[in-house]
Amino acid sequence: MSEVCGGVREDLAEHVVGVLSPVRRREVSDHLGWCAGCRKEAGELAEGAAVLALSAPADPPAGLEDRIAGEVARGTARERRRGPRVAVILAAAVAVASVGIVGAMAGRVRRAEDAAATARGRAEEAAGRFADVLEDVGASPVLSVPLSATQGDAGGRALLYDAGEGRDFALVMVGGLPEAGEPYLAYLVSPSGRRLDVGRLRPFGDGQLSRYRFFADLSAARDLVVIDATGRTVLRAEVPSA
């Protein structure tokens, strides 16, 4: 590994969560444009960041963002090395960055179509955050597909990520489903009819439900289905083939 690569790799964790200075970010980005080894490592860190974003707390401890910013600033002023400290910075910074995905969902929603629209909007926000982290370093994009109701005003979106290396995930966000139909379950279906369970949808805002799950391989998934307690399909999304 060259001296240049060594310097870039020291900055990759901070690069994928967007805390480098604009000048250094451009330098690292230029290097990743031609160096396959560093680009691969950046992609792996970015995939980990997206996974951490899915698990971020809705209400982080007071002062966490300031403490992270101070730690990152101190880290850039002294010799750094890859290890637990960088991993902690990466995890915490992504947690703070992703608070908006869950923490901004507490407003009152009074109608089914409002809940569905809010769920779709939050899913798009989540997709944008993942895209910022993943696509900037050449990793696979997050696929966002709409969930359409078989009847009524419910709706939502499903976010699917095929990492190609056993780190796939599915995230489902829906709104406007009647409480009388609970519990709602989400699952993916392969062309052969194999069912891949995402799981029971849980409340994440007034009138909104969500669920995520990690999978070994989602490359064959073709449909995402949400069913109610009776087994009736209430929402469906068609996943485009690769």
MOLINUR-V532409 format. One record per helix or strand. SS is the DSSP state (helix for helix, strand for strand). FROM is the first residue (numbers start at 1). LEN is the number of residues. If there is no record, write none. Layout:
ss->{SS	SS}
from->{FROM	FROM}
len->{LEN	LEN}
//
This chain:
ss->{helix	helix	helix	helix	helix	helix	helix	helix	strand	strand	strand	helix	strand	strand	strand	strand	strand	strand}
from->{3	12	22	36	64	84	99	112	143	155	168	179	185	195	202	208	221	233}
len->{8	5	13	19	13	14	5	26	7	7	8	3	6	6	4	8	7	6}
//
